[in-house]
Amino acid sequence: MGAPAQFGVALGLIVLEVALTAAALLIWFLASFHLDAGTPAPEVSPAPYLLAVVAIGVGAAAVAVTWGGRRAWGVAVTQGLMAVLLTGAALTALALATHDSARPEPPPGSPTAPEAPGMAGCRSGGHSQECAHLGG
């Protein structure tokens, strides 16, 4: 296969992979899109969408191996790079998402616990009539 044909195949595959990745991320965005302010937004896990991007990366790796066997190095190298980029980015995002959702809340009263609601506006520390409505 000549260089112009390899360039065309590589470019076509890159466009296909970018379009599939954009579709998966757009579907994730639309699933988590919520306009009604009166109801809480549903929790949407990013795992299935990011795993779809990983599957696209695995497909790119398979294409890289196939074209490498045919000695079409232009296609093999570009597909190998796409496989590494897609798979690495999706797995990193998935690891960050699961790490953030597993983070425990600090116990009340600890130095890292959030301040009691409403006490931030009491200038006297909560010991005057100014904060009587808050129980201070």
N, C-alpha and C positions, 0 to 999 in steps of 0.2 A: 504494500500500500504506500503510495507516495505521500510526500509531506503535505500538499494541499488537501488531500483526502483525509489524512489524519487530523489536520486542523479543523476541517469541517465536522468530522465525527466528534472530536473533543468539544468543540464549541456547542454543538447540538446537545450533547449529553450534559454539559454544564448548565445550559439554559433549562433543560428538562428537570434537573435536580433542584435548581433554584426555584423553579415554578412549583414543584411538589413541596418543597420546604415552605415556601410562602403560603401555599394553600393550607398546610397543616397548622401554621402559626395563625393564619387568618381565622380558621375554624375555632382554634383555641380562644382567640380574642372575641369572636362572636358568641361563644359559649359562656364567657364570663362577663359579657356586656350586660349592664343592668341600668335601666333608666328610672324605674319607680323608686322614688326616695322614701315612700311610705313603708316599704317592706325591705327586710335585709337582703343583701345580695347573696345568691347561693355560692357555696364554696365549690370552686372548680379546681380539681387536681390537674396540675400540668403534666403529670406522668404519662398519660396515653398520647398526648400530643408530642412530647419530647421523645418518647419511644418511637413514634412514627418517623421523626427526623433521624433517629439512630438507625432505623430500618433503611432509610434512604441512603445513609452513609455506608451501611453494610452492602447494599446493592452496588454502590459505587466501588467498593473494594472488590466485589466479585467481578465487575466489569474490568477493573484494573488488572486483575489476575488473568482474565480471559484474553484481553488484548496484549498483555505482556507475553503470553504464550504464543501469540501470533507475530511477535517481534515488532509490534506497532508501539514503539516507546513513547511517542507523543501523546497518544490516547492513554496509555497505561500510567504515565507519570501524572498527567492532569487528573485522572480519576483517582489515583492514589492520594493526591493532595486533597481532593474534594472529600474523599472518605475520611481522612484524618480530621479535616476541618469540621465537617458535619457531625461526625460521631463525637469528637472531643468537645465541641461546643454544647451539644445536646446533653451529654453525660455530665458535664460541669454544671450546666443549668439545673439539671435534675438533682444533682448532689446538693447544690445550694438551696433549692426549694425544699427538699426533705430535711435539710439541716435547720432551716429557719422555722419550719412547722413543728419540729421536735423540740424547739427551745422552750424550757420550762419557765413559768412566771415566777418571779422572786416572791418569797413569803412576805406578808404584810409586816411592816415595821422594820424591814431590813434596809440598809443604806441605799440599795439599788431599787427599792420598791417605789412606785409612783406615789406622788403626794396625794393626801386625801382630797377628794373632790371639793372644791369651794374654799378650801383653807388658804389657797394662794392669794386671795384678795384681802385677807385680814392683815392689816398693817401692824396690829398689836400682838400678833401671834395667836389670836383666838381667845384672848382673856378679857375682852371688853364687850360692851353692848353691840358694838359694830358687828360682831360675829355671833350674836345670840341665836339667830335663826339657824346657825350651823351646829348648835349644841356647845359652843365655846364659851 
